[in-house]
């Protein structure tokens, strides 16, 4: 369900992510964008409780090792999406 919904809503999800970024993600952060897509999908379309969607996504990036430096960015973006989702 998560993957199917993410792919179905990919354009919307990418616009939300891009609207939260001051500058584009670096090329080496491809996995970061993929995980952000899953987290945003959970928040906006699947009704996952915000704490669960944020925590799961942050833990997944932490498990990737080299990209763990993006934990703060992922946390900030998903919390912002949660706060501003009514808009």
Secondary structure, DSSP 4 states (H G I P E B T S, - for coil): -HHHHHHHTHHHHHHHHHHH-SSPPPGGGHHHHHHHHHHHHHHHTS---HHHHHHHHHHHHHHTSTTGGGHHHHHHHHHHHHHHTT-
